[in-house]
Amino acid sequence: MTSQAEPSSGVLLLERRGQLVQPNPTPLAGSVTNQATFNCPVISETIEGAWVENVVRGDSSLERPYIVATRRLVDRGAVAITSDCGFTRLGIRRL
């Protein structure tokens, strides 16, 4: 396991319209992808196939990708995990 020297906040991101979501060059203040929102570095993982429509529906096929991505964030040094969608609960409930 490799982790960063400093603890990080991990963010699980939805996929958006054919391209993977990456932090915007200038995310809005308070955004989970804005480095200034937290008192530590922010790292993220995009969940391929996680669209608003199927996450809100509770698509169980996304459970495994969310678990894998969450573990990758932890391996990268995340000590707290959040997401850019309030409906992202199905993927992390078994951790």
C-alpha positions in Angstrom: 0.0 0.0 0.0 1.3 3.4 -0.9 -0.1 6.4 0.8 0.7 10.1 0.7 2.8 11.7 3.4 -0.2 13.9 4.4 -3.7 12.5 5.1 -6.2 13.3 2.3 -9.9 13.7 1.8 -11.1 11.2 -0.8 -14.0 12.1 -3.2 -16.0 9.6 -5.2 -17.1 11.3 -8.5 -19.9 10.5 -10.9 -19.2 10.1 -14.5 -20.7 12.9 -16.6 -21.9 12.9 -20.3 -19.3 10.6 -21.8 -16.2 11.9 -20.1 -14.8 11.1 -16.7 -15.3 13.9 -14.2 -12.1 15.5 -13.1 -11.8 18.4 -10.7 -12.6 21.6 -12.6 -9.7 24.0 -13.1 -11.5 26.4 -10.8 -14.2 24.5 -8.8 -16.6 26.7 -6.8 -15.8 27.6 -3.2 -17.1 24.9 -1.0 -17.1 22.2 -3.7 -15.8 18.8 -2.7 -13.3 19.0 -5.5 -11.9 22.4 -4.4 -8.6 22.0 -2.6 -9.5 25.0 -0.4 -12.6 23.3 1.0 -10.7 21.0 3.3 -7.6 21.4 5.5 -5.9 18.6 3.7 -5.2 17.5 0.1 -8.2 16.3 -1.9 -7.9 13.2 -4.1 -10.6 11.7 -6.3 -11.7 8.6 -8.1 -14.4 8.7 -10.9 -16.8 5.7 -10.9 -17.1 4.7 -14.5 -20.7 4.0 -15.4 -22.0 5.9 -12.3 -24.5 8.3 -13.9 -26.9 10.4 -11.9 -29.8 8.4 -13.2 -28.6 5.0 -12.2 -27.0 6.1 -8.9 -30.3 7.7 -7.8 -32.1 4.5 -8.8 -29.8 2.5 -6.5 -28.3 0.4 -9.3 -26.7 -2.5 -7.5 -24.2 -3.2 -10.4 -22.3 -0.1 -9.2 -21.7 -1.5 -5.7 -18.4 -3.2 -6.6 -16.9 -0.3 -8.6 -17.7 2.0 -5.6 -16.0 -0.4 -3.2 -12.9 -0.8 -5.4 -12.6 3.0 -5.9 -13.0 3.7 -2.2 -10.2 1.2 -1.4 -8.0 2.9 -4.0 -8.6 6.2 -2.3 -7.7 4.7 1.1 -4.6 3.2 -0.5 -3.7 6.7 -1.8 -4.0 8.2 1.7 -7.6 9.2 2.1 -8.7 9.2 5.7 -12.2 10.5 5.0 -14.4 9.7 2.0 -17.2 11.7 0.5 -18.9 12.0 -2.9 -20.2 14.5 -5.3 -23.7 13.0 -5.1 -25.8 12.5 -2.0 -27.3 9.3 -3.4 -23.8 7.7 -3.4 -24.5 5.4 -0.4 -24.9 2.0 -2.1 -21.3 1.6 -3.0 -19.8 2.2 0.4 -22.3 0.6 2.7 -20.3 -2.7 3.0 -16.8 -1.3 3.7 
